[in-house]
Amino acid sequence: MFDTATARRMMVDGQIRTADITDHDLLAAMLVVPRELFMPSSRTEQAYLDGDIAIANGRALLKPMVLAKLIQAAQIGSSDRILDVGCGTGYSAAVLSRMAGSVVALEEDATLARRAQEALAAAGAEHLVVATGPLIAGWPAGAPYDVILLNGATEIVPEVLGQQLKPNGRLVCIFGRVPTGKGTIFRVIEGQLVGRPIFDAAALVLPGFVAPPAFVF
């Protein structure tokens, strides 16, 4: 029988701590959130593998280490308001809800949004709402946010999302396209969204965040 508690601890000890993740609140959250609840039923035993895991419609849960490094870089406080863009089935939102004051989990795929609602309820997540709408537009009704997390890659600077940050807000994402990319933290500096790369990473590009084709002469 699949021992989820042991698998979860092995994930944290073998994948997260070894990646220089030292945020105690983050480690505690990842030790208790049952990632298997956010998996397709046929792939439950893959919940704690070291890699991106396909969920549906060309989307995937981020590799646990990549998600952890992005969250740690955001330096989340206990009263922070978070926008989780592309929440998928809701795992990242469940982790964030244990660290922050409130979370808006945004998903444009209606099927994934329903699955997120169900999984988050089963996991007992609190201080959280699931919103449905285009990812690229963010969720201005809940703005401004202390932190915005993109659950995937973007090939473009997410200017619209930057407008939904508080003056000292942080936006974290994978910037670039497969197979290369950088975990990046963006801040608003003199009215411009400016990014700083922090680690190498790759992820599937989220819907709406694909760069337009370049003209070739």
HULINRA-V247192 format. One record per residue. RES is the residue in three letters. SS is DSSP state (2 for helix, 1 for strand, 0 for the rest). PHI is phi as a letter, one per 40 degrees, with the letter a starting at -180 (none if undefined). PSI is psi in degrees with one decimal (* if undefined). Layout:
# HULINRA-V247192
res=RES ss=SS phi=PHI psi=PSI
res=RES ss=SS phi=PHI psi=PSI
This chain:
# HULINRA-V247192
res=MET ss=0 phi=none psi=141.4
res=PHE ss=0 phi=c psi=114.7
res=ASP ss=0 phi=c psi=95.4
res=THR ss=2 phi=c psi=-36.7
res=ALA ss=2 phi=c psi=-43.0
res=THR ss=2 phi=c psi=-42.6
res=ALA ss=2 phi=c psi=-38.9
res=ARG ss=2 phi=c psi=-43.8
res=ARG ss=2 phi=c psi=-39.4
res=MET ss=2 phi=c psi=-38.1
res=MET ss=2 phi=c psi=-48.5
res=VAL ss=2 phi=c psi=-45.3
res=ASP ss=2 phi=c psi=-37.9
res=GLY ss=2 phi=c psi=-25.5
res=GLN ss=2 phi=b psi=-35.7
res=ILE ss=2 phi=c psi=-55.6
res=ARG ss=2 phi=c psi=-37.0
res=THR ss=2 phi=c psi=-9.8
res=ALA ss=2 phi=c psi=23.0
res=ASP ss=0 phi=g psi=32.0
res=ILE ss=0 phi=c psi=117.5
res=THR ss=0 phi=b psi=-2.3
res=ASP ss=0 phi=c psi=112.9
res=HIS ss=2 phi=c psi=-38.2
res=ASP ss=2 phi=c psi=-38.6
res=LEU ss=2 phi=c psi=-46.4
res=LEU ss=2 phi=c psi=-42.8
res=ALA ss=2 phi=c psi=-41.1
res=ALA ss=2 phi=c psi=-44.1
res=MET ss=2 phi=c psi=-19.9
res=LEU ss=2 phi=c psi=-21.9
res=VAL ss=2 phi=b psi=-23.9
res=VAL ss=0 phi=c psi=121.9
res=PRO ss=0 phi=c psi=92.5
res=ARG ss=2 phi=d psi=-26.3
res=GLU ss=2 phi=c psi=-25.8
res=LEU ss=2 phi=c psi=-20.2
res=PHE ss=2 phi=b psi=11.0
res=MET ss=0 phi=b psi=154.5
res=PRO ss=0 phi=d psi=142.8
res=SER ss=2 phi=d psi=-28.7
res=SER ss=2 phi=c psi=-6.9
res=ARG ss=2 phi=b psi=22.0
res=THR ss=2 phi=d psi=-41.5
res=GLU ss=2 phi=c psi=-4.4
res=GLN ss=2 phi=c psi=3.8
res=ALA ss=0 phi=d psi=-31.9
res=TYR ss=0 phi=b psi=19.5
res=LEU ss=0 phi=c psi=155.5
res=ASP ss=0 phi=c psi=81.7
res=GLY ss=0 phi=i psi=166.5
res=ASP ss=0 phi=c psi=144.9
res=ILE ss=1 phi=b psi=121.8
res=ALA ss=1 phi=c psi=137.7
res=ILE ss=1 phi=b psi=-47.5
res=ALA ss=1 phi=i psi=152.6
res=ASN ss=0 phi=f psi=43.3
res=GLY ss=0 phi=g psi=16.9
res=ARG ss=1 phi=b psi=161.1
res=ALA ss=1 phi=a psi=151.9
res=LEU ss=1 phi=c psi=136.2
res=LEU ss=0 phi=c psi=147.2
res=LYS ss=0 phi=d psi=133.3
res=PRO ss=2 phi=d psi=-42.3
res=MET ss=2 phi=c psi=-40.0
res=VAL ss=2 phi=c psi=-45.5
res=LEU ss=2 phi=d psi=-44.9
res=ALA ss=2 phi=c psi=-41.4
res=LYS ss=2 phi=c psi=-37.6
res=LEU ss=2 phi=c psi=-45.8
res=ILE ss=2 phi=c psi=-42.5
res=GLN ss=2 phi=c psi=-39.4
res=ALA ss=2 phi=c psi=-28.2
res=ALA ss=2 phi=c psi=-14.6
res=GLN ss=0 phi=f psi=63.9
res=ILE ss=0 phi=c psi=132.9
res=GLY ss=0 phi=b psi=161.4
res=SER ss=0 phi=c psi=-17.8
res=SER ss=0 phi=b psi=4.9
res=ASP ss=0 phi=c psi=147.6
res=ARG ss=1 phi=b psi=128.3
res=ILE ss=1 phi=b psi=140.0
res=LEU ss=1 phi=b psi=117.5
res=ASP ss=1 phi=b psi=101.6
res=VAL ss=1 phi=c psi=122.1
res=GLY ss=0 phi=g psi=50.5
res=CYS ss=0 phi=c psi=-14.6
res=GLY ss=0 phi=g psi=-125.6
res=THR ss=0 phi=c psi=-0.3
res=GLY ss=0 phi=h psi=1.2
res=TYR ss=2 phi=d psi=-48.9
res=SER ss=2 phi=c psi=-39.1
res=ALA ss=2 phi=c psi=-37.4
res=ALA ss=2 phi=c psi=-42.1
res=VAL ss=2 phi=c psi=-48.0
res=LEU ss=2 phi=c psi=-35.4
res=SER ss=2 phi=c psi=-20.4
res=ARG ss=0 phi=c psi=-5.0
res=MET ss=0 phi=b psi=-26.4
res=ALA ss=0 phi=b psi=175.8
res=GLY ss=0 phi=c psi=-40.5
res=SER ss=1 phi=a psi=155.3
res=VAL ss=1 phi=b psi=132.5
res=VAL ss=1 phi=b psi=116.7
res=ALA ss=1 phi=c psi=109.2
res=LEU ss=1 phi=b psi=129.9
res=GLU ss=1 phi=a psi=133.3
res=GLU ss=0 phi=c psi=-18.7
res=ASP ss=0 phi=c psi=114.0
res=ALA ss=2 phi=c psi=-35.6
res=THR ss=2 phi=c psi=-45.2
res=LEU ss=2 phi=c psi=-38.3
res=ALA ss=2 phi=c psi=-41.6
res=ARG ss=2 phi=c psi=-41.6
res=ARG ss=2 phi=c psi=-36.6
res=ALA ss=2 phi=c psi=-44.9
res=GLN ss=2 phi=d psi=-47.9
res=GLU ss=2 phi=c psi=-45.4
res=ALA ss=2 phi=c psi=-39.8
res=LEU ss=2 phi=c psi=-37.7
res=ALA ss=2 phi=c psi=-42.9
res=ALA ss=2 phi=c psi=-31.8
res=ALA ss=0 phi=c psi=-5.3
res=GLY ss=0 phi=g psi=27.1
res=ALA ss=0 phi=c psi=138.6
res=GLU ss=0 phi=b psi=168.2
res=HIS ss=0 phi=f psi=43.5
res=LEU ss=1 phi=a psi=141.1
res=VAL ss=1 phi=b psi=145.9
res=VAL ss=1 phi=b psi=125.2
res=ALA ss=1 phi=b psi=147.6
res=THR ss=1 phi=b psi=126.3
res=GLY ss=0 phi=i psi=174.2
res=PRO ss=0 phi=c psi=130.0
res=LEU ss=2 phi=c psi=-40.2
res=ILE ss=2 phi=c psi=-23.4
res=ALA ss=2 phi=c psi=-11.0
res=GLY ss=0 phi=g psi=-155.1
res=TRP ss=0 phi=b psi=79.4
res=PRO ss=2 phi=c psi=-22.3
res=ALA ss=2 phi=c psi=-25.8
res=GLY ss=2 phi=b psi=0.3
res=ALA ss=0 phi=c psi=160.6
res=PRO ss=0 phi=c psi=157.7
res=TYR ss=1 phi=b psi=149.1
res=ASP ss=1 phi=c psi=-37.4
res=VAL ss=1 phi=a psi=137.7
res=ILE ss=1 phi=b psi=126.4
res=LEU ss=1 phi=b psi=127.6
res=LEU ss=1 phi=c psi=121.6
res=ASN ss=1 phi=c psi=59.7
res=GLY ss=1 phi=i psi=-165.9
res=ALA ss=1 phi=b psi=156.2
res=THR ss=1 phi=b psi=138.2
res=GLU ss=0 phi=c psi=-6.5
res=ILE ss=0 phi=b psi=154.9
res=VAL ss=0 phi=c psi=121.9
res=PRO ss=0 phi=c psi=72.2
res=GLU ss=2 phi=c psi=-41.4
res=VAL ss=2 phi=c psi=-41.1
res=LEU ss=2 phi=c psi=-37.1
res=GLY ss=2 phi=d psi=-31.4
res=GLN ss=0 phi=c psi=-11.9
res=GLN ss=0 phi=c psi=6.4
res=LEU ss=1 phi=c psi=149.7
res=LYS ss=1 phi=c psi=163.9
res=PRO ss=1 phi=d psi=-33.2
res=ASN ss=1 phi=b psi=21.9
res=GLY ss=1 phi=c psi=163.9
res=ARG ss=1 phi=b psi=138.9
res=LEU ss=1 phi=b psi=124.6
res=VAL ss=1 phi=b psi=141.7
res=CYS ss=1 phi=a psi=174.4
res=ILE ss=1 phi=c psi=121.2
res=PHE ss=1 phi=b psi=120.6
res=GLY ss=0 phi=h psi=175.6
res=ARG ss=0 phi=b psi=156.3
res=VAL ss=0 phi=d psi=138.3
res=PRO ss=0 phi=c psi=6.1
res=THR ss=0 phi=b psi=158.0
res=GLY ss=0 phi=i psi=171.3
res=LYS ss=1 phi=b psi=130.8
res=GLY ss=1 phi=c psi=126.1
res=THR ss=1 phi=b psi=142.0
res=ILE ss=1 phi=b psi=125.8
res=PHE ss=1 phi=b psi=142.7
res=ARG ss=1 phi=b psi=156.8
res=VAL ss=1 phi=c psi=118.1
res=ILE ss=1 phi=b psi=117.3
res=GLU ss=0 phi=f psi=44.4
res=GLY ss=0 phi=g psi=-0.1
res=GLN ss=1 phi=b psi=142.6
res=LEU ss=1 phi=c psi=113.7
res=VAL ss=1 phi=b psi=129.6
res=GLY ss=1 phi=b psi=148.7
res=ARG ss=1 phi=b psi=119.2
res=PRO ss=1 phi=c psi=142.1
res=ILE ss=1 phi=b psi=-23.0
res=PHE ss=1 phi=a psi=159.3
res=ASP ss=1 phi=c psi=136.8
res=ALA ss=0 phi=a psi=164.2
res=ALA ss=0 phi=a psi=148.8
res=ALA ss=0 phi=a psi=163.6
res=LEU ss=0 phi=c psi=142.1
res=VAL ss=1 phi=c psi=133.1
res=LEU ss=0 phi=c psi=151.3
res=PRO ss=0 phi=d psi=132.4
res=GLY ss=0 phi=g psi=-9.0
res=PHE ss=0 phi=b psi=19.9
res=VAL ss=0 phi=c psi=135.1
res=ALA ss=0 phi=c psi=142.0
res=PRO ss=0 phi=c psi=151.8
res=PRO ss=0 phi=d psi=138.9
res=ALA ss=0 phi=c psi=144.9
res=PHE ss=0 phi=c psi=136.9
res=VAL ss=0 phi=b psi=124.5
res=PHE ss=0 phi=c psi=*
